[in-house]
Amino acid sequence: MNQQEMKEKARYVHSVFENIADEYDRMNHVISFGSHIAWRNYTMKQMNIQPGQTAIDVACGTCDWTISLARAVGPEGKVVGLDFSQNMLNVGAYKVDRAGVGQQVELVHGDAMKLPYPDDTFDYATIGFALRNVPDVQTVLNEMTRVVKPGGKVVSLEVSKPPFLPYRKLFYLYFYHILPWIAKLVVNKYEEYAWLPKSLTHFPDSRELAAMFRKAGLDPVRVKLFMGGVAALHIGIKGEASGKTTESKMGSAIT
Ligand SMILES: C[S@@+](CC[C@H](N)C(=O)[O-])C[C@H]1O[C@@H](n2cnc3c(N)ncnc32)[C@H](O)[C@@H]1O
């Protein structure tokens, strides 16, 4: 993608999320059949966050993950939620307030491609269901790696491509053809939700994404597939000189 195409993608994605902010949470629940909650809970357990630690939730949207992180780090810790859609952040700010974690959360209007923090700032950098949306995945992974401390973790939870071909076709039938119509029925927005599957088309599969994690300087990288690979969790550690991706407690589909 050249610079102009990247700019256009960013502009388009920005307009999509500005438009769907108010119904984002409800639709997220509907289209994932509520599974995103279990995936996030599993992810949080794997991250093993300690009170007093620090995290940046990149492309935090309406702040579900930001709030989980804030609860885990407690009042002695600090979590930054960063997003370029002010409307998504506004919904997030309300939820952060309601969750009573405002003391340890700072919401920042910013670009995932250029994180406004010095090197080695956070213990964790997370990105949930957003890597597909950014103009350049490798740049964002490089940035997330840059701002975590040595030994810190970069974590992505994202829609993925099931490795078993017949199942992948079935999933695509739902994702590309049925999902936008569900959105049309529930919130009367077809085009914005037709973007969702389109954003997966050129996105790397879980093995390719693990390779991009390693290219960013994360090693080892652990991968867990959910529901046969419709979603994938990647966790990479910065600056551990330990060679290859490891088989982990997380189980399946290790690259
Ligand atoms: C599908 S939502 C995910 C929100 C949240 N992380 C979650 O798990 O529910 C994608 C988010 O990425 C944000 N986003 C996309 N590209 C971005 C960029 N370049 N910089 C910052 N935020 C971006 C959008 O504004 C949107 O809030």
The ligand as an ORCA input file, in Angstrom:
! r2SCAN-3c Opt
* xyz 0 1
  C     -13.220     -2.746     15.898
  S     -12.804     -1.376     16.905
  C     -12.056     -2.168     18.288
  C     -12.201     -1.375     19.551
  C     -11.698     -2.052     20.801
  N     -10.270     -2.239     20.768
  C     -12.391     -3.359     21.053
  O     -11.706     -4.374     21.233
  O     -13.617     -3.387     21.106
  C     -11.416     -0.699     16.045
  C     -10.926      0.608     16.637
  O      -9.690      0.931     16.025
  C      -9.628      2.336     15.928
  N      -8.570      2.661     14.955
  C      -8.467      2.217     13.686
  N      -7.354      2.703     13.104
  C      -6.733      3.467     14.039
  C      -5.532      4.229     14.045
  N      -4.735      4.314     12.969
  N      -5.192      4.875     15.177
  C      -5.972      4.813     16.273
  N      -7.134      4.119     16.325
  C      -7.505      3.446     15.219
  C     -11.025      2.720     15.521
  O     -11.300      4.077     15.736
  C     -11.850      1.784     16.406
  O     -12.179      2.390     17.627
*
